Amino acid sequence: MVSYDKYMARVERILDHNAETRSLFLRCEGAGLAGCLPGQFVSLLLPLKDEVRRRAYSVTWVSPGGELFEICFDRVPGGKGAEYLFERRIGDPLEFIGPFGSFVLEPGVAPPLVFIAEGTGVAPIRRMVKHALSGPPGEPVELLYGACASWRLLYRAELEALSRQRSDFRFEALVVPEAQGRPAALYDRLAAQAARRWDGPKIDLRLRFYICGIGEGVIRLRDLLRAAGYARRSVRYEKW
Ligand SMILES: Cc1cc2nc3c(=O)[nH]c(=O)nc-3n(C[C@H](O)[C@H](O)[C@H](O)COP(=O)(O)OP(=O)(O)OC[C@H]3O[C@@H](n4cnc5c(N)ncnc54)[C@H](O)[C@@H]3O)c2cc1C
């Protein structure tokens, strides 16, 4: 079994996006996350009553020196790991390993880029979008972001402001209410939108896609784009 170095961080700030989603800003003790690539995650070691639960959380923001970073997460029905995180208070310690993950903007990959996110799936994508737009304006960067309610669209004001500042960034928000369970109807709409925009006789083979969300809808989106003719390496995804 591979053993990893464990690190400690403390909760420095708590930000409630809404009643169901929270960000924790974590200050590292010792080694920070300076080398954490946009899209990567840390694995938190959560000491529950009867187990130490290991759960992945994408790093959605990191300070330039890597000493402070942000994760954001949902309440999950019956989810004891998420519940533990919601119980944390300022100053509480959290142990983690990482960063990990190959869902990253690979070196040399440049716009045109398309990002598709659902709900908290925007967490890794937020850093990737900002990284993709860190140079001078150029080829387009697009983000199609869906949620079951408008209040569930995280970082919306920030993303809309970015799209006003950068003519090369197109941000589209899609809200599809879901009566219950996982957002199947939302994924239907995301897929329909993806088919309308990125399928057809003249697809742009320079496009690279990055998809993140929860459940099988992510795989449907991936398969739709691959069936449209994009190469496997051009359609990257992370499914939670
Ligand atoms: C690479 C990776 C990165 C991740 N990054 C994030 C992140 O940035 N933010 C985040 O909230 N979660 C993220 N997750 C999911 C997270 O690791 C946990 O699975 C989640 O918090 C539930 O853990 P739990 O122990 O509370 O519940 P569990 O008992 O493990 O899960 C209960 C059920 O909830 C589902 N579920 C998992 N995540 C969510 C969610 N966000 N919303 C609704 N249902 C969910 C699972 O599919 C499972 O069926 C990530 C997962 C992976 C693999």
The ligand as an SDF file (V2000), in Angstrom:
LIG
                    3D

 53 58  0  0  0  0  0  0  0  0999 V2000
  -11.6100   13.8990   -7.4450 C   0  0  0  0  0  0  0  0  0  0  0  0
  -12.8120   14.3180   -6.5980 C   0  0  0  0  0  0  0  0  0  0  0  0
  -12.9790   15.6440   -6.2600 C   0  0  0  0  0  0  0  0  0  0  0  0
  -14.0700   16.0270   -5.4800 C   0  0  0  0  0  0  0  0  0  0  0  0
  -14.2470   17.3510   -5.1800 N   0  0  0  0  0  0  0  0  0  0  0  0
  -15.3480   17.7330   -4.4820 C   0  0  0  0  0  0  0  0  0  0  0  0
  -15.5770   19.1190   -4.1970 C   0  0  0  0  0  0  0  0  0  0  0  0
  -14.7890   19.9980   -4.5550 O   0  0  0  0  0  0  0  0  0  0  0  0
  -16.7280   19.4450   -3.5280 N   0  0  0  0  0  0  0  0  0  0  0  0
  -17.6350   18.4870   -3.1280 C   0  0  0  0  0  0  0  0  0  0  0  0
  -18.6850   18.8580   -2.5450 O   0  0  0  0  0  0  0  0  0  0  0  0
  -17.4340   17.1750   -3.3650 N   0  0  0  0  0  0  0  0  0  0  0  0
  -16.3060   16.7860   -4.0190 C   0  0  0  0  0  0  0  0  0  0  0  0
  -16.1010   15.4480   -4.2490 N   0  0  0  0  0  0  0  0  0  0  0  0
  -16.9990   14.4820   -3.6160 C   0  0  0  0  0  0  0  0  0  0  0  0
  -16.4990   14.2260   -2.1660 C   0  0  0  0  0  0  0  0  0  0  0  0
  -15.2420   13.5910   -2.1810 O   0  0  0  0  0  0  0  0  0  0  0  0
  -17.4170   13.3370   -1.3430 C   0  0  0  0  0  0  0  0  0  0  0  0
  -17.7620   12.2200   -2.1110 O   0  0  0  0  0  0  0  0  0  0  0  0
  -18.6960   14.0470   -0.9040 C   0  0  0  0  0  0  0  0  0  0  0  0
  -18.3860   15.1620   -0.0580 O   0  0  0  0  0  0  0  0  0  0  0  0
  -19.6010   13.0700   -0.1360 C   0  0  0  0  0  0  0  0  0  0  0  0
  -18.8450   12.4450    0.8730 O   0  0  0  0  0  0  0  0  0  0  0  0
  -19.5870   11.8980    2.1800 P   0  0  0  0  0  0  0  0  0  0  0  0
  -18.5990   11.1000    2.9610 O   0  0  0  0  0  0  0  0  0  0  0  0
  -20.2530   13.0310    2.8860 O   0  0  0  0  0  0  0  0  0  0  0  0
  -20.7730   11.0150    1.6370 O   0  0  0  0  0  0  0  0  0  0  0  0
  -20.7630    9.5720    0.9470 P   0  0  0  0  0  0  0  0  0  0  0  0
  -21.4710    8.6480    1.8530 O   0  0  0  0  0  0  0  0  0  0  0  0
  -19.4040    9.1850    0.5280 O   0  0  0  0  0  0  0  0  0  0  0  0
  -21.5970    9.8950   -0.3910 O   0  0  0  0  0  0  0  0  0  0  0  0
  -22.9760    9.8210   -0.4430 C   0  0  0  0  0  0  0  0  0  0  0  0
  -23.4340    9.9930   -1.8940 C   0  0  0  0  0  0  0  0  0  0  0  0
  -23.3200   11.3650   -2.2850 O   0  0  0  0  0  0  0  0  0  0  0  0
  -22.8810   11.4740   -3.6360 C   0  0  0  0  0  0  0  0  0  0  0  0
  -22.1260   12.7440   -3.7760 N   0  0  0  0  0  0  0  0  0  0  0  0
  -20.7830   12.9080   -3.7740 C   0  0  0  0  0  0  0  0  0  0  0  0
  -20.4570   14.2200   -3.8670 N   0  0  0  0  0  0  0  0  0  0  0  0
  -21.6310   14.8830   -3.9210 C   0  0  0  0  0  0  0  0  0  0  0  0
  -21.9430   16.2560   -4.0040 C   0  0  0  0  0  0  0  0  0  0  0  0
  -20.9710   17.1950   -4.0580 N   0  0  0  0  0  0  0  0  0  0  0  0
  -23.2570   16.6120   -4.0270 N   0  0  0  0  0  0  0  0  0  0  0  0
  -24.2190   15.6670   -3.9660 C   0  0  0  0  0  0  0  0  0  0  0  0
  -23.9750   14.3430   -3.8940 N   0  0  0  0  0  0  0  0  0  0  0  0
  -22.6930   13.9490   -3.8690 C   0  0  0  0  0  0  0  0  0  0  0  0
  -22.0230   10.2450   -3.8510 C   0  0  0  0  0  0  0  0  0  0  0  0
  -22.1000    9.8710   -5.2280 O   0  0  0  0  0  0  0  0  0  0  0  0
  -22.6670    9.2010   -2.9430 C   0  0  0  0  0  0  0  0  0  0  0  0
  -23.6160    8.4700   -3.6830 O   0  0  0  0  0  0  0  0  0  0  0  0
  -15.0090   15.0550   -5.0330 C   0  0  0  0  0  0  0  0  0  0  0  0
  -14.8220   13.7130   -5.3820 C   0  0  0  0  0  0  0  0  0  0  0  0
  -13.7550   13.3410   -6.1520 C   0  0  0  0  0  0  0  0  0  0  0  0
  -13.5920   11.8850   -6.5140 C   0  0  0  0  0  0  0  0  0  0  0  0
  1  2  1  0
  2  3  1  0
  2 52  2  0
  3  4  2  0
  4  5  1  0
  4 50  1  0
  5  6  2  0
  6  7  1  0
  6 13  1  0
  7  8  2  0
  7  9  1  0
  9 10  1  0
 10 11  2  0
 10 12  1  0
 12 13  2  0
 13 14  1  0
 14 15  1  0
 14 50  1  0
 15 16  1  0
 16 17  1  0
 16 18  1  0
 18 19  1  0
 18 20  1  0
 20 21  1  0
 20 22  1  0
 22 23  1  0
 23 24  1  0
 24 25  2  0
 24 26  1  0
 24 27  1  0
 27 28  1  0
 28 29  2  0
 28 30  1  0
 28 31  1  0
 31 32  1  0
 32 33  1  0
 33 34  1  0
 33 48  1  0
 34 35  1  0
 35 36  1  0
 35 46  1  0
 36 37  1  0
 36 45  1  0
 37 38  2  0
 38 39  1  0
 39 40  1  0
 39 45  2  0
 40 41  1  0
 40 42  2  0
 42 43  1  0
 43 44  2  0
 44 45  1  0
 46 47  1  0
 46 48  1  0
 48 49  1  0
 50 51  2  0
 51 52  1  0
 52 53  1  0
M  END
$$$$
